[in-house]
Amino acid sequence: MSAPAAAVQPRNSARQVAIASLVGTAIEFYDYYIYAAAAVLVFNTQFFPKGDASIATLLSLSTLALAFVARPVGSALFGHFGDRIGRKRTLVASLLTMGLSTVAIGMLPSYEQIGVWAPILLCVFRIGQGIGLGGEWGGAALVATENAPEGRRGWFGTFPQLGAPIGLFLANGGFFLVSYFLGAETMVAWGWRIPFLLSFVMVLVGLYVRLNLQESHVFEQAEKAGRKLHAPVAAVLRQHGRAILLGTLIMTTTYVLFYLMTAFVQVYSKSPVGVSPAGHPTGLGIPANTFTGILLIGAIVFGIFTSLSGVLADTLGRRLWLILVTLGIMAFGLAMPALLTHGTPMTVLVFIIIGLSLMGCTFGPMAALLPEMFPTEVRYSGASLAYNFASIVGASIPTLVALDLNKNFGLWGVGLYLAANGLLTLGALLATRETRLLDLTLVKA
């Protein structure tokens, strides 16, 4: 563990760092929710043939996975340039790729207008979102941590992480308002395009702030010392494979918890009351708008605990804090049947508040911890790859298996799945060292 060198004053203000790092992740989660909602409600009728409704719905939902597959590609692409030419210019490119792809979906003609080109272009733009997202988080995390004052990287690292609750709140709020003012039929016909087109506003704000950023002194010192690599992605995979694996496992439970809380619990809560062939409850019959209100409250709690976690990770250390939180997540998973099996709106609200509080506690420090695991010359590539490999394991799989686990084993199966992933994260945390006191300018490959 390196002792801190002479303090270097950050070149960007806290306001610049906060907005520049936050806006991309806000778009990321905003994009996920508006896309997921539209895939369920709209895309099956807008962009696919209307012959077999179930097949159209399946095809529509399958496009969700394209972004997860594309994200590691974006990590490698933007990670290469982020470690070669700097964080600032690469972040501008990733934001444009992501934002323009989202706006393009909002302007895409329907299947009735352009035929088979509608689903093809939908897939192309969804892949574009994934590539942009793959490079976005790592750069945003580095803007925050490499510009942080000494001893406050954990708290500054929560700036990009706050994009998650903000995006969650804006997406649910946006669809709620569109549905409320225009009605369900109009929303399905064309109103769904409004949330997609509004992301253009966030892109403009992000571009304005990012174009006025100064490059981080950490990157510039590495550049002056001749430490830039010709192929940083190849170097990080060859020399830091263990760190990528540990970072992936550390982040996996965070993803599993988030997508269980917001995807599985949403489907379970909104589904009609029923029982699976194995005798397990499959739904609570809670009205859609009621659950949306519950999720909006949860998003606020999520944001509060995300900010608090950065302060505690700076005080206690990343490793100890995340070990304690991971144990809490495992206990929460085992308690899931008692809290949710025959839930009412009030008990679901309590469940969401507890789960998203834990989510904030584990998600907040990640933007500090993952970059701290890699030296400057491969930091963008390494942190991005670990984060996005975890998205494949922790985000795509739960959305596919959780409903089947519940049908066959009940909520015990879903809770045990979360606890098992927590065990993997716990092992990875025990295998890492504390990074709170590292001086990022001294960490070399």
C-alpha positions, 0 to 999 in steps of 0.5 A, a space after each residue: 500500500 503506497 503512502 500518499 505523495 505530495 497532494 495535487 489540487 484537482 483541476 476541476 471543481 466538485 460541481 464539474 466532476 459531479 455533473 460530468 460523472 453523474 449524467 452518463 450513468 443517469 442516462 444509462 439507467 434511464 435508458 434501461 428502464 424506458 427500454 425495458 418498459 417499451 419492450 414489454 408494452 410497445 415494441 412487440 406491436 410497433 417493430 415486429 409482425 403482429 401474427 403471433 403475439 407471444 412470439 412478437 413479445 418474446 422477440 421484443 424482450 430478447 432485444 434487451 439482452 443485446 446491450 449486455 452482450 455489447 457492453 464488454 465490446 464497448 469496454 474494450 473499445 473505449 477503454 483502449 482510447 481512454 487509456 491512450 488519449 485520455 478520459 475527457 475525449 473518450 467520455 464525450 464519444 461514449 456519451 454521444 454513442 449512447 445518447 444518439 442511439 437512444 434518440 434514434 430508437 425514439 424516432 424509429 419508424 414502425 414495422 408497418 412503415 418500413 417492414 423488416 428494417 424496423 426490428 433490424 434497426 432496433 437491434 442495431 441501435 440497441 447494440 449501439 446503446 450497449 457499446 456506448 454504455 460499456 465505455 461510459 461507466 469506466 470513464 465516469 468513475 475515473 473522472 470522479 476518482 482521479 479528480 477527488 481530493 485526498 481521502 475522499 475518493 469514496 465519496 466522490 466516487 458516488 457521483 457517477 453511482 447516483 446516476 442509477 437512482 436518478 435514472 430509475 426515478 426519471 424513467 418511472 416518473 416519465 412513463 407515469 406522467 405520459 400514461 397519466 396525461 395522454 392515456 394508455 392507448 396514446 402512450 402505446 401508439 406514440 407517447 412512448 417516444 417522448 421519454 426516448 427523445 427527452 434523453 437528448 436533453 441529458 446528452 446536451 447537458 453532459 456534453 456541455 459539462 464534459 467539453 469544459 472539463 480538464 484532463 485529470 492530473 493522474 492521467 497527465 502524470 502517467 502520460 508525461 512519465 511515458 507510461 501509456 501503452 500501445 495496447 492497454 486492453 491486451 495488457 490488462 487482460 494479460 497482466 491483471 486477469 486476477 484483478 478483473 476476475 475479482 472485480 467482476 465477482 465483487 460487482 456481481 452481487 450488486 447487479 443481481 440485487 438490483 435486477 431482482 429488486 427492479 425486474 423480478 419483484 416488479 413482475 411478481 408484484 404486478 402479476 395476478 394472484 396465482 399459484 404455479 404447478 409446483 404450488 408456489 405463489 406467482 403474483 400479488 396483483 398490485 396495480 401497475 401505478 401503485 408499484 410505480 409509486 413504490 419504486 419512486 420512493 425506493 429510488 429516493 432511498 437508493 440515492 440517499 444510501 448511495 451517498 452515505 456509503 461513499 462516506 463510510 467507505 472512506 472512513 471504514 475502508 472499501 473492503 470492510 464496508 463491502 464485506 459487512 454490506 454483502 453479509 447484509 444482502 445475503 441475510 436479506 435474500 434468505 429473508 425474502 420469502 417471509 417479506 414477500 410471499 403474500 405481500 401487500 402494497 405496504 409490505 412490498 414498500 418495506 421490502 423495496 426500501 430495505 433492498 434498495 438501501 442495501 443496493 445503495 450501500 454496495 453500489 456507492 463504493 464501486 466507482 472508487 474500488 474498481 478503478 483502485 484495483 488497476 494502475 493508471 495506464 490500464 485503469 479505464 480498460 480494467 475497471 470497465 471490463 470488470 464492471 461490464 463482465 459483471 453485468 453479463 453474469 449479474 444482470 442478464 442471468 437473473 432476469 432469465 432464471 428468477 421467474 423459473 426459480 420462483 415457479 419451481 422452488 418459490 421465493 426460497 429459490 430466488 433468495 438462495 440464488 441471491 445469497 449464493 452470489 453474495 457468497 462469491 462476492 464475499 470470497 472475492 472481497 476476502 481475496 483483495 487488499 484494502 485500497 483506500 490509502 493508495 495514491 493513484 499517481 504511484 500505482 504502476 503496472 
